[in-house]
Amino acid sequence: MPFKPPVVTEMDLLRARRIVCGLAPLRVLSAEDAEIVARTVALSFAEGRRRGLEIAKANAKAELEGGLASPSV
């Protein structure tokens, strides 16, 4: 099964760049290095979104099959 990296959106990159710019220890990085860190952070956002979607799909499937009990409040 080939590895399929998550899709990184422009919003992911924007959020990640803001985080990198806001962290004082990372201010000493060159622009190129800061972009590498920002892309890595953005990739983690995309991976989290993909995993969340997989969980939501699994839960929806289980609900449709009657596998999940209704939550009690």
N, C-alpha and C positions, 0 to 999 in steps of 0.2 A: 504494500500500500504506500504510494508516494506521499511525501510530506507536503501538505498544503498550508503555507503560512497564512495567518489571518490578514484580512484587508485593513490597511491603515488608512483612515480618512484624513482629510485636511484638518478637520476639527480635532482629531487625535493629536496631530502634529502641533497645532496651535496651543492646545492645552499643555502638551509636553514642553514646548519651548518656553511657555510662561513659568512652568515649574523650574526648569533649568536656570532661567534668568533670575528667579527668586531665591535660589539657594546660594548663599554666600560662598561656600567652599568651591562651588563650580564656576565662579566668576573668573578664576585664574586660567580657565581652559581657553584654548584658541577657538575661533569661530567654528572651525571644522570639527574639533573634538566635541564642542558643545552640541553641534548638530547630530553627531553620532549618539550622544547621550540622549538627546531629545527623541531621536528616532527609536531608540531602544525603549524609552518610556512609552512612546506612542504605540509601539508594538505590544507592550503589556496591556494597554487599554483595549486594543483590538482583540487580543487573546481573551481577555476577561469578558468582552462583549460576546464573542463567539461561544465561549463556554456557558455563559448565562442563557444564550439563545438555545443551546443544546439541552440545558436543564429544563427550560420552559417548554420546549417541544416534547421532551420525555414526560413531563408532568401532564401536559395537555393530552397526550396519547393515553396515559394511564387513566385520566379522568374519563375519557371517551370510552375506554374499555371497562369502566366501573371499578378500577383497581384502587382508587383512592377514596377514602371516606371523606365526607364533608367535614371541614374544620369546625371544631366546637369553640365557641367564643364565650 
